[in-house]
């Protein structure tokens, strides 16, 4: 168990390191955009390359939001396999993006870094985390109905609780749905 407990802070730190490098790249993207262009370029060419890099960085930040939501909600926090994959991907991305910034690599190189270090994370995490968040929202709606004092709303909530009890096999008690006790 000692090895798994060390994965959570390691994953959090590599995730933050990657996030800091991406934010730094947002601030200093000018030199990388100029590396993508010929020596003499027009403002339109510069704007086109800038929009492409901003789009790539925006997609990266959106995937960060999904992963951070899943991490802080506990959906993937204690999954050791997911933590190891995440640590490897974010550590690799942090190092590669640091070279991307300091060595002024071309903008197309960012997409290779994105695919190898970020896409797998997003593809694996996104369905699981969205599913859990949808489940939480449905359950919170059912539980919130138990606190409603309107008569019409109370009837609807009681029907939802009964439906929930039928699906899960729980019994409906005075405080709401309860799990059946084992005999």
Order of alpha helices (4+ residues) and beta strands (2+ residues): alpha-alpha-alpha-alpha-alpha-alpha-alpha-beta-beta
